[in-house]
Each structure stands twice: as structure tokens, then as C-alpha cells.
Amino acid sequence: MNQKQIDTILILHSFILNDATLTERHLNAIREAAPGAKIAISRNREDWNRLSGDIASKVEVVFGLRPASLFKEMPNIRWAQQTGAGANWLLDAPEVVQSDMILTNASGVHAIPIAEHILALMLTLSRGIQHSILRQAGHKWERRGRITELDGATLGLIGVGKIGEKTAEKAKGLNMRVLGMRRASPHIDKMYGPDGLKDLLEESDWVVITAALTAETMGMIGEEQFKAMKESAFIINIGRGPIIQEKAMIKALQKGWIAGAGLDVFEQEPLPEDSPLWDMKNVVITPHYAGATPHYVDRLIEIFTENLKRYQAGLPLINVVDKKLGY
């Protein structure tokens, strides 16, 4: 089989890919996967302005930040490997959506840390740990508080991708009943289609959002959905903030329509200092780091190098994003 020759791979630095995280070992793995390709690294816009005159027309593969802002400057780009799983940036990049450029994501990199983060939020809320942390700061010995158990409870997953599936697997280990929306999994007891959201909400003790942000999921959880939930139920969001209508969630928490929330993502980030969510005792907030792990870049490089080999061999890539659907 004839191997496709890549001229230039452009690596765009970001919070995830930078001089501290992208080691020589990682770069060597890329070189070994595409031995004939030139590798160019752009750390910032100034770097790109300096490099672009020589390489813009030669870049065929981009690895790093989403290429929307540079897309028109690279006429021969054929494939972009992003560093995250979510591709909601496509909502503001119609020129990329309509192009024939292949987009692949980092789905799977976050599955373990985010599933563990979800369970951490659930265990914190179920055991009232957040109250004990506050009392500890004030040197207060107080044993009162609402306590519940995960064992035997029902978990409703909105979005059963790799993160949702790993969460379901871990939940089954805690003897939870697991409901799901999107696609089947051996760890899901009952699946619902898009028209089954109300039923899933009514049955669940824990509602966990792991869905991607798309035109369909934007604002999908509002007053009507919160009123459908049990008053004893909790909502966990590690997907994207705008999937939940935040004002409706604040109202639901204030009025006792639901018992509490564990939130890693928000409509506006950083979460404004005047948000009522900060002071709610039934809310646990983490600042969008559920996917953090010391193994992130290693796993990301494994996906990228596997795709490099497939791309050159003319084989289907893994983690291809349907640009029109946004995931």
C-alpha cells in the first residue's frame, strides 16, 4: 500500500500543549509516526506571523488549538486534531463546518479523570462533605446534615459517550441503577431516546450531564426539566455550562425543586463573583478542571500518532467529529 506523504504538521501551543507539557519524547513519537513530515511549532500569534509566509500553504495537518482563526490562512489543510473532546467552537465557524477538512477530537483522554470527578462530586453531596469542610474551617463540631447513599440509587446520564460510559461502569460498581440517553452501553440498565428526557429526569436520583454542547443541547435543561426532577435529586454538570439554563437552575435550588448540584462548568467562566451559586450550601463548585490528569498529553499523543499512521495509510481515522452535528 502506498503511503501518503505529509509535507508539514503544524503544532499550535495552548494551555494543554506547550513547552512544559510537550516533551522531546512526545515530539519523537510524532516524528516516528510521520518520518517524512516537517514539524512546525507556533507558540503564539507572533510565531505564526513569522512562520506563515514559508509554511501556510504547506500545512496539511494541524495539532493543537482549534484552527478556525487560521483556517483561511492555510488553504491546503486537510485534517485537524484538537486537544479536547468538545467541538462546540464549530457553532461559530461555519466555514470549517462546510469544508472538507477532517476534524478529530481527544475523546477518551478524559474518561477516567472526569468519571472519577463525577463520583467525587456525588459522594461529596451524598455525604454532606461540603458542610464538614466549612465547619472544619470554623473549628465547629456539628454532626447534623442531610445524608444519603449512592448504593441502590438511580443515575441518569445525559450523553453516553466515552465519559458517560466510564461513569456508568463505575456507578455499577457502586450498585447503582443507570439510565442513559444517546447510545447503548453494557453498563446502562435502560436507554432513552431524545423524547425520553422527561422520563429519565423523573426516575433519576442523580442527573449527570456529559453531553456535548450542540444546537440541540444548548439550554436543554430549564425550569420545566428541573420541575420534572425529584425534590431529593441532584444534578451534576461536567459537560458544558450552556446546556443548563443557569437562572432556572438557581431558581430550582433556591425553591427546593431539587436537592443540590455539583458543577464544574458554567454559562460564563470564570463564574462571576456575584453569582448566587457561590454561597449555596447545597452546591459544590469546581473551576472546570474535571478532565485534568497527569496522563493527559501522553494519551493525547497516542491518539494523534495512531491517527497519523492511519492518515498516511489511507485508513479511517479514530475520533472523527461530525462537524454538522458538533460531536
RODO-2510 file (C-alpha; in nm, 4 decimals, decimal comma):
residues 327
     n   res          X          Y          Z
     1     m     0,0000     0,0000     0,0000
     2     n     0,1367     0,3419    -0,0974
     3     q     0,1870     0,5735     0,1991
     4     k     0,0554     0,9291     0,1721
     5     q     0,3345     1,1797     0,2303
     6     i     0,2595     1,4685     0,4673
     7     d     0,4515     1,7857     0,3932
     8     t     0,4080     1,9889     0,7134
     9     i     0,2483     1,9276     1,0533
    10     l     0,1701     2,2450     1,2452
    11     i     0,1597     2,2165     1,6256
    12     l    -0,0264     2,5044     1,7878
    13     h     0,0556     2,5688     2,1521
    14     s    -0,2191     2,6075     2,4084
    15     f    -0,2939     2,5571     2,7758
    16     i    -0,2661     2,1831     2,7105
    17     l     0,0177     2,1722     2,4554
    18     n     0,3149     2,3906     2,5458
    19     d     0,6863     2,3783     2,6211
    20     a     0,6194     2,2369     2,9672
    21     t     0,3883     1,9538     2,8610
    22     l     0,5040     1,8644     2,5093
    23     t     0,8327     1,6853     2,5708
    24     e     1,1013     1,5648     2,3325
    25     r     0,9661     1,2132     2,3875
    26     h     0,6292     1,3263     2,2554
    27     l     0,7857     1,5021     1,9569
    28     n     0,9920     1,1919     1,8773
    29     a     0,6727     0,9832     1,8798
    30     i     0,5228     1,2229     1,6222
    31     r     0,8396     1,2073     1,4103
    32     e     0,8374     0,8274     1,4188
    33     a     0,4706     0,8175     1,3170
    34     a     0,5294     1,0573     1,0228
    35     p     0,9021     1,0317     0,9412
    36     g     0,8832     1,2339     0,6191
    37     a     0,6903     1,5299     0,7573
    38     k     0,8303     1,8640     0,8670
    39     i     0,7118     1,9745     1,2114
    40     a     0,6486     2,3433     1,2737
    41     i     0,5599     2,4777     1,6190
    42     s     0,3700     2,8012     1,6716
    43     r     0,3608     2,9180     2,0315
    44     n     0,1581     3,2326     1,9704
    45     r     0,0272     3,4644     1,7002
    46     e     0,3678     3,6328     1,6649
    47     d     0,5249     3,2936     1,5927
    48     w     0,2601     3,2221     1,3306
    49     n     0,3080     3,5607     1,1634
    50     r     0,6795     3,4826     1,1373
    51     l     0,6269     3,1260     1,0085
    52     s     0,3218     3,1663     0,7902
    53     g     0,4909     3,3130     0,4870
    54     d     0,7004     2,9979     0,4449
    55     i     0,4632     2,7250     0,5610
    56     a     0,0978     2,8380     0,5405
    57     s     0,0447     2,6763     0,2009
    58     k     0,2321     2,3603     0,3055
    59     v     0,0430     2,2828     0,6270
    60     e    -0,1709     1,9750     0,5765
    61     v    -0,2160     1,8622     0,9383
    62     v    -0,2790     2,0796     1,2439
    63     f    -0,2388     1,9545     1,6001
    64     g    -0,3448     2,1771     1,8860
    65     l    -0,5792     2,4700     1,9207
    66     r    -0,8875     2,4742     1,7045
    67     p    -0,7904     2,6045     1,3608
    68     a    -1,0905     2,8321     1,2976
    69     s    -0,8989     3,1602     1,3233
    70     l    -0,6203     3,0349     1,0941
    71     f    -0,8312     2,8211     0,8631
    72     k    -0,8424     3,0694     0,5756
    73     e    -0,4660     3,1199     0,6008
    74     m    -0,3921     2,7504     0,5398
    75     p    -0,5512     2,6618     0,2029
    76     n    -0,4237     2,3032     0,1984
    77     i    -0,5194     2,1913     0,5486
    78     r    -0,6816     1,8502     0,5306
    79     w    -0,7019     1,7321     0,8898
    80     a    -0,7003     1,8918     1,2353
    81     q    -0,6534     1,7025     1,5620
    82     q    -0,7896     1,9043     1,8509
    83     t    -0,6710     1,8626     2,2090
    84     g    -1,0139     1,8456     2,3715
    85     a    -1,3283     1,6405     2,3231
    86     g    -1,5856     1,9184     2,2853
    87     a    -1,6220     2,0813     1,9440
    88     n    -1,8838     2,3447     2,0275
    89     w    -1,6491     2,6061     1,8729
    90     l    -1,7858     2,4829     1,5403
    91     l    -2,1091     2,6710     1,6181
    92     d    -1,9143     2,9907     1,5396
    93     a    -1,7100     2,8512     1,2493
    94     p    -1,9466     2,7766     0,9574
    95     e    -1,6578     2,7926     0,7099
    96     v    -1,4935     2,4987     0,8873
    97     v    -1,8196     2,3039     0,9106
    98     q    -1,8774     2,3408     0,5375
    99     s    -1,5203     2,2476     0,4437
   100     d    -1,3911     1,9003     0,3631
   101     m    -1,1311     1,9228     0,6397
   102     i    -1,1384     1,6199     0,8712
   103     l    -1,1657     1,7051     1,2405
   104     t    -1,0737     1,4564     1,5124
   105     n    -1,1047     1,5094     1,8852
   106     a    -0,9499     1,3802     2,2072
   107     s    -1,2455     1,1682     2,3106
   108     g    -1,1309     0,9069     2,5608
   109     v    -0,8461     1,1114     2,7096
   110     h    -1,0773     1,2481     2,9799
   111     a    -1,2885     0,9411     3,0509
   112     i    -1,1092     0,8233     3,3658
   113     p    -1,0462     1,1591     3,5397
   114     i    -1,3909     1,3000     3,4603
   115     a    -1,5712     0,9828     3,5708
   116     e    -1,3758     0,9989     3,8973
   117     h    -1,4580     1,3701     3,9299
   118     i    -1,8278     1,2980     3,8818
   119     l    -1,8179     1,0360     4,1559
   120     a    -1,6245     1,2760     4,3802
   121     l    -1,8992     1,5375     4,3413
   122     m    -2,1697     1,2779     4,4015
   123     l    -2,0008     1,1355     4,7117
   124     t    -1,9371     1,4854     4,8474
   125     l    -2,3041     1,5794     4,8110
   126     s    -2,4425     1,2462     4,9284
   127     r    -2,2338     1,2500     5,2489
   128     g    -2,2568     1,6256     5,3089
   129     i    -1,8780     1,6585     5,2980
   130     q    -1,9026     2,0188     5,1789
   131     h    -2,0700     2,1126     5,5102
   132     s    -1,7960     1,9416     5,7119
   133     i    -1,5250     2,1280     5,5202
   134     l    -1,6919     2,4596     5,6048
   135     r    -1,7321     2,3581     5,9710
   136     q    -1,3692     2,2467     5,9840
   137     a    -1,2596     2,5942     5,8738
   138     g    -1,4560     2,7368     6,1672
   139     h    -1,3439     2,4662     6,4129
   140     k    -1,7066     2,3572     6,4576
   141     w    -1,8089     2,0052     6,5628
   142     e    -2,1589     1,9611     6,4213
   143     r    -2,3000     1,6269     6,3094
   144     r    -2,6314     1,7406     6,1651
   145     g    -2,6899     1,7353     5,7913
   146     r    -2,8692     1,5576     5,5088
   147     i    -2,7008     1,2249     5,4328
   148     t    -2,7921     0,9735     5,1650
   149     e    -2,6408     0,6714     4,9887
   150     l    -2,5418     0,6042     4,6284
   151     d    -2,5938     0,2293     4,6656
   152     g    -2,9282     0,1412     4,5074
   153     a    -2,9891     0,4940     4,3760
   154     t    -3,0700     0,5708     4,0106
   155     l    -2,8208     0,7618     3,7976
   156     g    -2,9459     0,9282     3,4785
   157     l    -2,6736     1,0032     3,2229
   158     i    -2,7463     1,2665     2,9592
   159     g    -2,4860     1,1822     2,6967
   160     v    -2,3345     0,8345     2,6914
   161     g    -2,0084     0,8873     2,5062
   162     k    -1,6779     0,7602     2,6416
   163     i    -1,7049     0,9735     2,9559
   164     g    -2,0639     0,8657     3,0182
   165     e    -1,9794     0,5015     2,9590
   166     k    -1,6871     0,5105     3,2040
   167     t    -1,9106     0,6853     3,4585
   168     a    -2,1767     0,4176     3,4121
   169     e    -1,9169     0,1446     3,4612
   170     k    -1,8012     0,2969     3,7899
   171     a    -2,1595     0,3601     3,9040
   172     k    -2,2466    -0,0059     3,8503
   173     g    -1,9585    -0,0886     4,0845
   174     l    -2,1470     0,1109     4,3489
   175     n    -2,4637    -0,0912     4,2821
   176     m    -2,6428     0,1986     4,1179
   177     r    -2,9149     0,1643     3,8562
   178     v    -2,8052     0,3516     3,5448
   179     l    -3,0268     0,5164     3,2830
   180     g    -2,8840     0,6710     2,9681
   181     m    -2,9539     0,8942     2,6705
   182     r    -2,7699     0,8839     2,3360
   183     r    -2,6327     0,5351     2,2761
   184     a    -2,6361     0,1885     2,4285
   185     s    -2,3713     0,0562     2,6665
   186     p    -2,3362    -0,2732     2,8557
   187     h    -2,3302    -0,0672     3,1763
   188     i    -2,6667     0,1018     3,1095
   189     d    -2,9792    -0,0621     3,2511
   190     k    -3,2255     0,1377     3,0408
   191     m    -3,1810     0,3632     2,7382
   192     y    -3,3941     0,6597     2,6321
   193     g    -3,4128     0,8478     2,3039
   194     p    -3,4256     1,2284     2,2857
   195     d    -3,8005     1,2221     2,3529
   196     g    -3,7420     1,0345     2,6792
   197     l    -3,5709     1,3157     2,8694
   198     k    -3,8680     1,3829     3,0982
   199     d    -3,8944     1,0151     3,1908
   200     l    -3,5227     0,9941     3,2666
   201     l    -3,5415     1,3046     3,4857
   202     e    -3,8440     1,1765     3,6771
   203     e    -3,6732     0,8440     3,7546
   204     s    -3,3252     0,9682     3,8466
   205     d    -3,1839     1,0423     4,1895
   206     w    -2,8723     1,1788     4,0222
   207     v    -2,8810     1,3539     3,6838
   208     v    -2,5355     1,3754     3,5258
   209     i    -2,4704     1,5796     3,2112
   210     t    -2,1834     1,4536     2,9978
   211     a    -2,3282     1,5595     2,6609
   212     a    -2,1551     1,7803     2,4071
   213     l    -2,2778     2,1348     2,3526
   214     t    -2,4641     2,1491     2,0216
   215     a    -2,7553     2,3461     1,8813
   216     e    -2,9817     2,0693     2,0143
   217     t    -2,8372     2,0529     2,3679
   218     m    -2,7995     2,4280     2,4231
   219     g    -3,0316     2,5215     2,7113
   220     m    -3,1967     2,1785     2,7165
   221     i    -3,2286     2,1821     3,0980
   222     g    -3,4567     2,4639     3,2112
   223     e    -3,7462     2,5225     3,4518
   224     e    -3,9654     2,2533     3,3002
   225     q    -3,6915     1,9944     3,3329
   226     f    -3,5998     2,0932     3,6905
   227     k    -3,9662     2,0673     3,7921
   228     a    -3,9721     1,7159     3,6437
   229     m    -3,6886     1,6043     3,8728
   230     k    -3,7391     1,4627     4,2215
   231     e    -3,7071     1,7139     4,5062
   232     s    -3,4465     1,4768     4,6521
   233     a    -3,2447     1,4621     4,3278
   234     f    -2,9097     1,6223     4,2474
   235     i    -2,7752     1,7479     3,9154
   236     i    -2,4094     1,7189     3,8121
   237     n    -2,2723     1,9074     3,5102
   238     i    -1,9262     1,8400     3,3678
   239     g    -2,0368     1,8812     3,0037
   240     r    -2,0746     2,2464     2,9081
   241     g    -2,2336     2,5238     3,1103
   242     p    -2,4858     2,6459     2,8494
   243     i    -2,6555     2,3048     2,8403
   244     i    -2,8231     2,4194     3,1635
   245     q    -3,0191     2,7432     3,1817
   246     e    -2,8324     2,8806     3,4814
   247     k    -3,1036     3,1186     3,6042
   248     a    -3,3514     2,8314     3,6029
   249     m    -3,1073     2,6143     3,7995
   250     i    -3,0526     2,8858     4,0591
   251     k    -3,4303     2,9187     4,0970
   252     a    -3,4670     2,5403     4,1270
   253     l    -3,2037     2,5302     4,4024
   254     q    -3,3493     2,8277     4,5881
   255     k    -3,7061     2,6943     4,5759
   256     g    -3,6126     2,3366     4,6624
   257     w    -3,7230     2,1829     4,3333
   258     i    -3,4011     1,9791     4,3537
   259     a    -3,1721     1,8914     4,6452
   260     g    -2,8416     2,0214     4,5143
   261     a    -2,5848     2,0452     4,2378
   262     g    -2,2226     1,9596     4,1610
   263     l    -2,0898     2,1935     3,8919
   264     d    -1,7624     2,2022     3,7013
   265     v    -1,8856     2,4149     3,4079
   266     f    -2,0927     2,7312     3,3811
   267     e    -2,2600     2,9621     3,1290
   268     q    -1,9921     3,2226     3,1985
   269     e    -1,6411     3,1253     3,3010
   270     p    -1,4898     3,2208     3,5341
   271     l    -1,8132     3,2109     3,7327
   272     p    -1,8906     3,5752     3,8259
   273     e    -1,8142     3,6646     4,1861
   274     d    -2,1729     3,7813     4,2395
   275     s    -2,3295     3,4524     4,1294
   276     p    -2,5665     3,3152     4,3966
   277     l    -2,4219     2,9692     4,3322
   278     w    -2,1075     3,0519     4,5315
   279     d    -2,2959     3,0821     4,8597
   280     m    -2,5381     2,7915     4,8237
   281     k    -2,4681     2,5221     5,0818
   282     n    -2,6199     2,2548     4,8582
   283     v    -2,3855     2,3331     4,5694
   284     v    -2,0305     2,2106     4,5137
   285     i    -1,8270     2,4136     4,2628
   286     t    -1,5049     2,3152     4,0895
   287     p    -1,3446     2,5538     3,8348
   288     h    -1,3642     2,3489     3,5127
   289     y    -1,0866     2,1021     3,5836
   290     a    -1,2734     1,7693     3,5828
   291     g    -1,0650     1,6499     3,2874
   292     a    -0,7280     1,7326     3,4428
   293     t    -0,4875     1,4411     3,4723
   294     p    -0,1078     1,3994     3,4663
   295     h    -0,1607     1,1472     3,1846
   296     y    -0,3465     1,3873     2,9528
   297     v    -0,0768     1,4639     2,6967
   298     d     0,0502     1,1045     2,6891
   299     r    -0,2988     0,9823     2,5970
   300     l    -0,3458     1,2675     2,3504
   301     i    -0,0200     1,1808     2,1714
   302     e    -0,1314     0,8173     2,1480
   303     i    -0,4485     0,9279     1,9664
   304     f    -0,2626     1,1691     1,7381
   305     t     0,0162     0,9283     1,6400
   306     e    -0,2330     0,6483     1,5746
   307     n    -0,4257     0,8854     1,3503
   308     l    -0,1059     0,9964     1,1762
   309     k    -0,0336     0,6356     1,0817
   310     r    -0,3916     0,5841     0,9642
   311     y    -0,3958     0,9100     0,7662
   312     q    -0,0795     0,8210     0,5760
   313     a    -0,2061     0,4672     0,5083
   314     g    -0,5414     0,5954     0,3821
   315     l    -0,7316     0,4265     0,6664
   316     p    -1,0302     0,5716     0,8587
   317     l    -0,9251     0,7951     1,1474
   318     i    -1,0421     0,7444     1,5048
   319     n    -1,2440     1,0066     1,6941
   320     v    -1,3752     1,1770     1,3799
   321     v    -1,6133     1,4618     1,4613
   322     d    -1,9315     1,5012     1,2587
   323     k    -1,8850     1,8735     1,2015
   324     k    -2,2524     1,9331     1,1264
   325     l    -2,3649     1,7600     1,4476
   326     g    -2,0797     1,9068     1,6525
   327     y    -1,9578     1,5843     1,8115
***
